Amino acid sequence: LGFMYSHIGEPVKSIEMHQEVLQYMRETKGDTTMALAFIGENYEAQGDFVNALDYSRRSFSGYENAIRNGVPLDERGYPAGPMRMGQIFHKMGQLDSAMRYAQISYQRVLEKPEVGVFFYCSICNLLGNIHSELKQPIEAIRFFRLAINKGIELNYLSSVQESQSALAKFYQKANQPDSAIYYATQAYEGAKKIKGFEVMKISAGLLRTVYEKQGNFEKALFYNDLAIAARDSVSGAEKVREVQNL
């Protein structure tokens, strides 16, 4: 429930659900690592990277300690922990740390594909984004293509849309506006069907920028309004206040 609430723009309900999980797990001496990771994800969506990193680090270190002590936990945490750390460091602009954790998570997915299949696309997207920012276009495109192909194969639509949005940003930076518009439009329309507000916000904002640069101000204003609406659905001022009050 907490996971689904986070993806339809209800961070307060999501955090409340995961706090219930934490309380129950502490009382029963169960696994808190997944709940901690999901709480971190909600803070990340609000742009609060300090709390996001704190919860994700607690999740990751808890899982690593359990591995060393031979304590059985939800195996999905094996690749998910370093992936989350890499994603947050990437958003904080700390590319060296982001790459380190991204590579750890990628190796773990290859090591245990049956466990990491759900995270494979997200990890490839993360590596693609990092390589893109490091001016390594061949590697960036390779990982984005891997994510799209696997996402289509597994019908993980949200991962496909993340990849399309990332590719659009890549082509925008490469001054290839037609490709940028194509992938950003694909990403936005797909995300709209499943209320993927984060991808909607990013892809609509990118379309606004590209159309503005082309002098098509009518379309630029249209996508600007869509980007603001998507942003407010996840991390508008009211949402941020609600999370802070909680």
N, C-alpha and C positions, 0 to 999 in steps of 0.2 A: 504493500500500500504506500509506504513512504517513498519508494522508488518511483511509482507511477505519479504520485502527487508532484514530485520534483519536476517531472517531464511535462506536466500540463500547467505549469506556472503557479503552483500552490506551495511555496517554500515553507510557510508556517506549518501547514498540515504535515508536510513531509518531515520536518524536523521533530514535530510532536510524536509522530509514529516511531521515528528512530530513537527518540529519547525513551520511549516505552520499551523498545528492544534493549537498549543499554541497561535500563533498570532491571529488566527480567534476567538478562544475561549475567549481570553482576550478582544478583540474588542466587542464581543457579550455577554460578561459576562457569558460564558458557562463553562462547566466542563473541567478543564485542567488535572484532576487526571490521566486519562488513558494515555494521551500523555506523561506526566512526567514519569510515570512508564515505558513506552516503551523506552524512551530516556535512563533511568537508565539501562535498560536491555542491550542496545547497549554498554554502557560504561563497564558493567560487562563482556561482551564478549571480550572486549579488555584487561581485567585484571585491569581496572582502578576502583578499588572498592571505592575509595574516592568519585569520581563523581557519581558512581552508587548508593552509599548509600545516597548521597545528594539529587539526583533526586527522589529516591524511598521514602526517608523520607518526602520530600515535597508533594509527591503524597499521602502518607499515612495520614499525618497530615491534608492535605486539605480535604480529604474524611471524616476523623473523625470529623472535625469541622462542615462539612456540615450535618453529621448525627445529631450532637448535636443541630444544628440550624434548623433542619427539612427541609433542602434544598434537593430536589430530584436529585439524580445523577444516573449514570449508575450503576446498582446494582452489576455488576460483580466486581466492586472495593471493595465490602464488604469483600469477602474472599481473593481477589487478593492482597490488600495492605499489610496485615500482612504476607502473603506468600512470597512476594518479599523481605520484610525486613528480614524474616527468612532465605531465600536463600542466601542473601548477607552476613549476619552475619555468616552463616555456612561456606561460602568460606573464610571469614576473620579469621576463627578459633575460633570465639567467641560463643561457643556451648550453654552457658546458655541463651544468648540473642536469639540465633537461635531457641532454644527449646521453649522459651516463645512465640515468634511470630508464630512459626509453630503450637503450640497448639491452639492459638487464631484462626488462619485460619482454622484449622481442625474443631473446634467447630462451626464456622460460616458456613462451608460447610454442616455439619450435621443439622444445624438449618435451612438453606435455600438450600436444595439439588437441587432445580430447577435452582437456580442462580449459585451455585458453581460446577455444574457437570463438567464443562470444566477444573476446577482447581483441582478436587479431586485427580487425578493421580499424579500431580506434588506435591501436599501437602503430599500425602502418601510417595512419593519418598524422599521428604525432611525429613520427620520423620524417615524413614528407614535409611537414611544416618546418621542422628544425633544419633539414637540408636546404629548404628553400631560402630560409633566412641566412644560412651560411653560404649562399651563392653557389650551391651545388645542384644545378637544375636537373641533371640526368638522374641522380639519386632521388631527388624530390619527386619527379614524375613517376619513376619506377614504383615508389611506395604508394603514391596516390592511385596508380593503376591496380596495384595488388589489392588495395582496400576496396576499390570499386568492384573488381571482379569477384572477390570473395563475398562482398556484401550482396551482390546480385545472386550469387550461387546459394547463399544461405537465407535470402529474402530479409536481410537486415537493412530495412529501408533507411533508418536514421543514419546508419554508418555510410551508406551510399551518398546520402545528401551532404553529410559532413565532408566527404571526399570531393564531391562536386563543388561545394563552396570553397574548399581549400584550393582546388585547381583554378577556380575563377580568380581567386586572389593572386595566384601564381602568374596567370596570364595577364592580369592587369599590370602587375609589376614589370612583366616582360614587354609591355606596350603592345599587346595583342588584344585589342578591345572586343573584336568579334567573338573570339574564343571565351573571353571573360564573360561577356553577356550571355553566351550560350549556356555555360556551366552554372552561372549564378541564377539564371532563370529556371533551369532544371532543378537546382537545389531549392529555390524558394517555393516553387509550385509543389514539389514533392513534400517539403516540410510542412506546408500549409495543410495538407491532407491529414497529417498525424499530429498537428499542434506542436511541431518542433520549433518553439519560439526562438531559441538561440540561433539556429541555422537561418530562420526567417530574418532575424535582425541583421545578421552578418551579410547575407546574400542581398537583401534589399538595400542595405547601406552601400554595398559595393556597386550595385546597379545605379544607385543615385550618383555616385562618384564618376562612374564611366560615362553616363549620359550627360552629366554636367560638363565634363571635359570635352564632349563632342558638341556642346552647345544645344543639346536637346533638353531645354529647361522644363518643358511640360512633363516629360517622363522622369526627369530628375526629381521634380517636386512630388510626383506620384509615388515614387519609391522611397522618397524621404519620409512621407507620411506613413508608409507601410513599415519602415524601419523603426520609427518612433513607437508605433502601436505594438510591434513585437517586443521591443525593449521594455515598454511599460508593463507588458504581460508577465515578465519574469523579474525585472529588477528596477521597476519604477520607484519613485520616491515613497509611494504608499507601501509597496512591498517591503522596501528596505526598513521603513519604520516598524512594520509588523514583525519582521524578523528581529530587529533590535529590541522591541518590547518583549518578545518571547524570551 
